[in-house]
Amino acid sequence: MDTIKETVKEVIMAVFPIAAVVVVLQFTVIWLDTPLFLSFLEGLGLVTLGLILFLIGVHIGLLPVGEMIGSALPRTGKLWLVVLFTFIMGFAVTVAEPDVWVLAGYVDQVSGGIIPRNILIGTVALGLGISVTLAIVRMVTDISINYLLIGGYSLIFLLAFLPYSSDAFIPISFDAGGVTTGPMAVPFILAFGVGTASVLQGRTGSQDGFGLVALASIGPVLAVMILGMVYTIPEDVTMDMGSGEYTFLGTLLEVSIALSPLVLFFLFFQIFMLKLKGQKVYNLMLGVFLTLIGMTCFLYGVHNGFQPAGKGMGQILGNLSNNWIVIPIGFVLGFVATFAEPAVRVLNQEVEKVSSGYIPQRVMLITISTGVAISIALAMIRIIYGIPLIYILLPGYIMALTMVFFSTKEFTSIAFDAGGVATGPMTVTFIIAIALGFSDVLEDSNPLIEGFGMISLVALAPIISVLVLGFLYGANNEDSE
């Protein structure tokens, strides 16, 4: 019961602030058509209900079993077995990640169907499966996380500047790395990481478990960039974010297919390793059912409420004579979405613990919220002036990767893991719809290029914020010695 109450509270805290801002904007600046505004309210209710059911299902059924597998698998002592099932786990949880489905759906629609949703989901899942497997091997071989982060991002930017790379795929690639760190994938990845670290001699979960998410998110970026070398995207694609094709039963069927690899993964371990009985098996089945219904309500609400309303808001703002107003609106939306994000608060608690109380949670909360707000405002500026995304990301990551040499191992791992906590459900589902609608009506703007990329900027802000605070914490320690 406590878990249910806490989950309901967390979801309402995450959804209400942005909903309040949208309602204020509706009756002051935007004035959406009544049916469109009502569709937003309907979508808001479905997304809220869906998130509550989804998270309860993950907490009571899927997550406990995932933690058991994460702890039991390394104890077999067979590295090849750990590697094999880590890859399968990474692939399965990515296919079942709601944020990945939302991004893939947006890309499918904005590209006019040229980049099919299922192809993008499979590519992202393959990339994450490979990279999370390499991250586990990193833990076993004790390779420094700094080297892998620098090597991984160097390879990413090298591919980005190759003549074969597609300008349309660069923003999508970086966004793909951000959406993989959602409510489904992160718990399982961390469970595997901490479980593996805990059974390796001389390792600690806090030092070796963290950083796994950061390394895992590199894989999808590389995979989608490589996919972009295969696809040819014409410049005159027509964005179609209509919602007529999405029915509740159709969405339910799609979600059932998406969850099936994860269910089969659990059943295999239940039969051959876990052998759970009674209440635990019941909790697993109940968790799967709640996750299924919750994810269905969430995606249905996004497709039929958030997408058309967000696009409409963006188009209205883009057609204003003073369309620069979208910059402060983006700042406010980014701040309230992050300030109320439960995952950000969990991260803040971890940083306070690692810093022995030197960095208070509230300082972290305000720092990250402000950083994300600035990043969304910057994303809007990029759309207005057509600034290539790589010109912003490259200096940002050079700064971050340089700072890792002046930060502790704990802060480096937590900082890059933190890149995923700010990309909450409201950012991925609604704010990006506003950006796509805004870019759609601007002259000389291509939604496929300028409309995407916001998630990657949001993911970068917490990395720099935590590294800066970690640097200050380290400097303070030196002064006190």
C-alpha positions in Angstrom: 0.0 0.0 0.0 2.8 2.4 0.8 4.3 1.7 -2.6 1.0 2.6 -4.3 0.6 5.8 -2.4 4.2 6.9 -3.1 3.8 6.1 -6.8 0.6 8.1 -7.1 2.2 11.0 -5.3 5.3 10.9 -7.5 3.3 10.8 -10.8 1.0 13.6 -9.8 4.1 15.7 -8.7 5.7 15.0 -12.1 2.6 15.8 -14.2 0.7 18.6 -12.3 3.3 21.4 -12.6 3.5 21.2 -16.4 -0.3 20.8 -16.7 -0.7 24.0 -14.6 1.6 25.9 -16.9 -0.2 24.7 -20.0 -3.6 25.7 -18.6 -2.2 29.2 -17.9 -0.8 29.5 -21.4 -4.0 28.3 -22.9 -6.0 31.2 -21.5 -3.3 33.8 -21.9 -1.2 33.2 -25.0 -2.2 30.1 -27.0 -6.0 29.7 -27.1 -6.1 26.2 -28.6 -9.4 25.2 -30.2 -11.7 23.7 -27.6 -11.7 20.2 -29.0 -7.9 20.2 -29.1 -7.5 21.5 -25.5 -10.0 18.9 -24.3 -8.0 16.2 -26.1 -4.9 17.5 -24.1 -6.9 17.1 -20.8 -8.0 13.6 -21.8 -4.5 12.7 -22.7 -3.3 14.1 -19.4 -5.7 11.9 -17.5 -4.7 8.8 -19.5 -0.9 9.5 -19.2 -1.3 10.0 -15.5 -3.3 6.8 -15.0 -0.9 4.9 -17.3 2.2 6.0 -15.5 0.7 5.1 -12.1 -0.3 1.6 -13.2 3.0 1.1 -15.1 5.3 2.1 -12.2 3.2 0.1 -9.7 3.5 -3.0 -12.0 7.3 -2.5 -12.4 7.8 -2.0 -8.6 5.7 -4.9 -7.3 6.4 -7.5 -10.0 9.1 -6.9 -12.5 11.7 -5.0 -10.6 12.1 -7.5 -7.7 12.5 -10.4 -10.1 15.0 -8.3 -12.1 17.0 -7.7 -9.0 17.0 -11.4 -8.2 18.3 -12.2 -11.7 20.9 -9.4 -11.5 22.3 -10.9 -8.3 22.0 -14.6 -9.2 23.4 -14.6 -12.7 27.0 -13.5 -11.8 27.2 -16.2 -9.1 27.2 -18.9 -11.9 30.8 -17.9 -12.4 30.4 -18.2 -16.2 31.3 -14.9 -17.9 29.8 -16.1 -21.3 26.5 -16.7 -19.6 26.5 -13.3 -18.0 27.3 -11.7 -21.3 24.7 -13.6 -23.2 21.8 -12.9 -20.8 22.9 -9.3 -20.3 22.5 -8.7 -24.0 19.1 -10.4 -24.1 18.0 -8.4 -21.0 19.2 -5.1 -22.5 17.4 -5.8 -25.8 14.1 -6.9 -24.1 13.8 -4.0 -21.7 14.5 -1.5 -24.4 11.8 -2.9 -26.6 9.4 -2.5 -23.7 10.6 1.0 -22.8 7.6 3.5 -23.2 9.9 6.5 -24.0 11.5 4.6 -26.8 8.1 3.9 -28.3 7.1 7.6 -28.1 10.3 8.8 -29.8 10.1 6.2 -32.5 6.5 7.1 -33.1 7.4 10.8 -33.5 10.2 9.9 -35.9 7.9 7.7 -37.9 5.4 10.5 -38.3 7.8 13.3 -38.9 9.7 11.4 -41.5 6.5 10.6 -43.4 7.0 6.9 -42.6 10.4 6.7 -44.2 11.9 5.7 -40.9 9.5 3.0 -39.6 8.9 2.9 -35.9 9.7 -0.8 -35.5 13.0 -0.5 -37.3 14.1 2.4 -35.0 13.0 0.5 -31.9 14.9 -2.6 -33.0 18.0 -0.5 -33.8 17.9 1.2 -30.4 17.4 -2.1 -28.6 20.3 -3.7 -30.4 22.6 -0.8 -29.6 21.7 -0.8 -25.9 22.0 -4.6 -25.7 25.5 -4.5 -27.1 26.7 -1.5 -25.0 25.3 -2.7 -21.7 27.0 -6.0 -22.4 30.3 -4.2 -22.9 29.7 -2.3 -19.7 29.4 -5.5 -17.8 32.6 -6.7 -19.3 34.2 -3.4 -18.3 33.3 -4.2 -14.7 34.7 -7.7 -14.8 38.0 -6.5 -16.4 38.2 -3.4 -14.2 38.7 -1.0 -17.1 38.4 2.6 -16.1 35.0 4.1 -17.0 36.8 7.4 -18.0 38.5 5.6 -21.0 35.3 4.0 -22.2 33.3 7.3 -21.9 36.0 9.2 -23.8 36.4 6.5 -26.4 32.6 6.1 -26.9 31.8 9.7 -27.3 34.9 10.3 -29.5 33.6 7.6 -31.8 30.2 9.2 -31.8 31.5 12.6 -32.9 33.8 11.0 -35.4 30.8 9.3 -37.1 28.8 12.5 -36.9 31.4 14.4 -39.0 31.8 11.6 -41.6 30.4 12.6 -45.1 28.2 9.5 -45.0 26.4 10.7 -41.9 22.8 12.0 -42.3 22.0 15.5 -40.9 18.5 14.2 -40.1 19.8 11.3 -38.1 22.2 13.2 -35.8 19.5 14.7 -33.6 17.5 11.5 -33.6 20.6 9.5 -32.6 21.4 11.6 -29.6 17.8 11.6 -28.6 17.7 7.8 -28.8 20.5 7.7 -26.2 18.4 9.8 -23.9 15.1 7.9 -24.1 16.7 4.5 -23.3 17.2 5.6 -19.7 13.5 5.4 -18.8 11.4 3.8 -16.0 11.6 0.3 -17.5 15.3 0.1 -18.6 17.1 1.9 -15.8 16.0 -0.3 -12.9 17.0 -3.5 -14.7 20.3 -2.2 -15.9 21.2 -0.9 -12.5 20.1 -4.2 -10.9 22.4 -6.1 -13.2 25.2 -3.7 -12.5 25.0 -3.5 -8.8 24.4 -7.3 -8.6 27.4 -8.0 -10.7 29.6 -5.6 -8.8 28.5 -7.1 -5.4 29.8 -10.6 -6.3 33.1 -9.5 -7.8 35.9 -9.5 -5.3 37.2 -6.1 -4.3 34.3 -4.2 -6.0 31.5 -2.1 -4.5 28.0 -1.5 -5.9 28.3 2.2 -5.4 31.5 2.6 -7.4 31.1 -0.1 -10.1 27.3 -0.4 -10.4 26.9 3.3 -11.3 28.1 4.3 -14.7 26.4 1.3 -16.3 23.5 3.4 -17.6 25.9 6.0 -18.9 27.9 3.5 -21.0 24.7 1.7 -22.1 23.2 4.9 -23.6 26.2 5.3 -25.9 25.2 2.2 -27.9 21.8 3.4 -29.2 23.5 6.7 -30.4 26.0 4.8 -32.4 23.5 2.3 -33.7 21.1 4.9 -35.0 23.9 6.9 -36.6 24.9 3.8 -38.5 21.3 3.3 -39.5 21.3 6.8 -40.8 24.1 5.8 -43.3 21.6 3.4 -44.8 18.5 5.6 -45.1 18.1 8.5 -47.5 15.8 11.2 -46.2 14.4 13.7 -48.8 14.3 17.3 -47.7 10.6 17.8 -48.5 9.2 15.2 -46.1 5.7 16.0 -44.8 5.1 15.7 -41.0 1.9 13.9 -40.2 1.2 13.8 -36.4 -2.4 12.8 -36.8 -4.0 10.4 -34.2 -6.7 8.7 -36.2 -4.9 5.4 -36.6 -4.4 4.8 -32.8 -7.1 2.8 -31.1 -7.0 1.5 -27.6 -7.2 -2.1 -28.7 -4.6 -1.6 -31.3 -2.3 0.0 -28.8 -2.9 -2.9 -26.3 -1.9 -5.4 -29.0 1.3 -3.5 -29.8 2.2 -3.2 -26.1 1.5 -7.0 -25.6 4.0 -7.7 -28.4 6.5 -5.3 -26.9 6.4 -6.9 -23.5 6.5 -10.5 -24.7 10.3 -10.7 -25.0 10.7 -9.5 -21.4 8.0 -12.0 -20.1 9.7 -14.8 -21.9 13.1 -13.7 -20.4 11.5 -13.9 -16.9 9.8 -17.3 -17.6 13.1 -18.8 -18.6 14.8 -17.8 -15.4 11.8 -18.8 -13.4 11.9 -22.3 -14.8 15.7 -22.9 -14.7 17.1 -20.7 -12.0 14.7 -18.7 -9.7 12.0 -21.3 -9.2 9.8 -18.8 -7.3 6.6 -20.0 -5.6 3.3 -18.8 -4.3 3.0 -15.1 -3.7 6.1 -14.1 -5.6 4.8 -15.7 -8.8 1.4 -14.0 -8.3 3.1 -10.6 -7.8 5.1 -11.2 -11.0 1.9 -11.9 -13.0 0.1 -9.0 -11.4 3.0 -6.7 -12.2 3.1 -7.8 -15.8 -0.7 -7.2 -16.1 -0.5 -3.7 -14.5 2.5 -2.8 -16.7 0.6 -3.9 -19.8 -2.5 -1.8 -19.0 -0.4 1.1 -17.7 1.8 1.3 -20.8 -1.3 1.0 -23.1 -3.0 3.9 -21.3 0.2 6.0 -21.4 0.8 5.5 -25.1 -2.8 6.0 -26.0 -2.9 9.2 -24.1 0.3 10.4 -25.8 -0.9 9.6 -29.3 -4.4 10.9 -29.0 -4.0 13.8 -26.6 -0.4 15.1 -26.1 0.8 14.8 -29.7 -2.0 16.8 -31.4 -2.2 19.4 -28.6 1.5 19.8 -28.3 1.8 20.2 -32.1 -1.0 22.7 -32.1 0.6 24.7 -29.3 3.9 24.8 -31.2 2.3 25.9 -34.4 0.4 28.7 -32.7 3.6 29.9 -31.1 5.6 29.6 -34.3 3.0 31.8 -36.2 3.2 34.6 -33.6 5.0 37.8 -34.8 7.0 37.6 -31.5 7.6 33.9 -31.7 10.7 34.3 -29.5 8.3 34.0 -26.6 8.7 30.2 -27.0 12.2 30.6 -25.5 11.1 31.7 -22.0 8.1 29.3 -22.2 10.6 26.5 -22.9 12.6 27.6 -19.9 9.6 27.6 -17.6 8.4 24.2 -18.9 11.9 22.7 -18.5 12.3 24.0 -14.9 8.9 22.8 -13.6 9.2 19.4 -15.4 12.6 18.7 -13.8 11.9 20.2 -10.4 9.0 17.8 -9.9 10.7 14.8 -11.5 11.0 12.0 -8.9 14.0 10.4 -10.5 15.9 13.7 -10.1 15.2 13.7 -6.4 16.5 10.1 -6.1 19.7 11.2 -7.8 20.0 14.2 -5.5 19.8 11.9 -2.5 22.6 9.8 -3.9 24.9 12.8 -4.5 24.3 14.1 -1.0 25.3 10.7 0.3 28.4 10.4 -1.8 29.5 13.9 -0.9 28.9 13.2 2.8 26.3 15.9 3.0 28.5 18.6 1.5 26.2 19.0 -1.5 22.6 19.4 -0.1 19.7 17.9 -2.1 18.1 21.2 -2.7 21.2 22.7 -4.2 21.4 19.8 -6.6 17.7 20.1 -7.4 17.8 23.8 -8.3 21.1 23.3 -10.2 19.8 20.5 -12.4 16.3 22.1 -12.9 18.0 25.3 -14.0 20.4 23.4 -16.3 17.5 21.6 -18.0 15.5 24.8 -18.3 18.4 26.5 -20.0 18.9 23.4 -22.3 15.2 23.5 -23.5 15.4 27.3 -24.0 18.6 26.7 -26.0 16.8 24.0 -28.0 14.1 26.6 -29.0 16.8 29.1 -29.9 18.4 26.4 -32.1 15.1 25.9 -33.9 14.6 29.6 -34.5 18.1 30.2 -35.9 18.7 26.8 -37.5 21.8 26.1 -35.4 23.2 22.6 -36.1 22.9 20.4 -33.0 26.5 19.2 -33.2 27.8 22.7 -32.7 26.2 22.7 -29.3 26.7 19.1 -28.2 30.4 18.9 -29.2 31.6 21.7 -26.9 29.3 20.5 -24.2 30.7 16.9 -24.2 34.3 18.2 -24.6 33.8 20.2 -21.5 32.2 17.2 -19.7 34.8 14.7 -20.8 37.6 17.1 -19.8 36.1 17.5 -16.3 36.1 13.8 -15.6 39.9 14.0 -15.0 39.2 16.5 -12.2 36.4 14.7 -10.6 36.2 11.5 -8.4 35.2 8.2 -9.8 31.9 8.3 -8.0 30.9 11.7 -9.3 31.9 10.7 -12.9 29.7 7.7 -12.8 26.7 9.4 -11.2 27.1 12.5 -13.5 26.8 10.5 -16.7 24.0 8.3 -15.2 22.3 11.6 -14.3 21.9 12.4 -18.0 18.9 10.1 -18.1 17.0 11.2 -15.0 16.0 14.6 -16.4 14.4 13.1 -19.6 11.2 12.4 -17.8 7.8 11.5 -19.3 6.6 15.0 -19.8 9.7 16.1 -21.6 9.8 13.2 -24.0 6.0 13.1 -24.7 4.8 16.7 -24.6 7.5 19.3 -24.8 9.1 17.6 -27.8 5.7 17.8 -29.5 5.7 21.5 -29.0 9.2 21.7 -30.5 8.1 19.7 -33.6 5.0 21.8 -34.1 7.0 25.0 -33.7 9.7 23.9 -36.2 7.0 22.8 -38.7 5.7 26.3 -39.3 9.0 28.2 -39.4 10.3 29.2 -42.7 13.4 27.2 -43.8 13.0 24.8 -40.9 12.9 21.0 -41.2 11.2 19.4 -38.2 13.2 16.2 -38.8 16.4 18.2 -38.2 15.5 21.1 -36.0 12.5 19.5 -34.2 14.6 16.7 -32.7 17.7 17.1 -30.5 16.0 18.5 -27.4 16.3 15.3 -25.4 20.0 15.2 -26.1 20.4 18.7 -24.7 18.3 17.9 -21.7 20.5 14.8 -21.0 23.7 16.9 -21.2 22.7 19.5 -18.6 22.8 17.2 -15.5 26.1 15.7 -16.6 27.8 19.1 -16.5 25.9 20.1 -13.3 27.0 17.1 -11.3 30.6 17.2 -12.6 30.9 20.9 -11.6 29.5 20.2 -8.1 31.8 17.1 -7.9 34.8 19.3 -8.8 33.8 21.9 -6.2 33.4 19.1 -3.6 36.9 17.7 -4.5 38.4 21.2 -4.2 36.8 21.7 -0.9 38.1 18.4 0.4 41.7 19.4 -0.6 41.3 22.7 1.1 40.2 21.1 4.3 43.1 18.6 4.4 
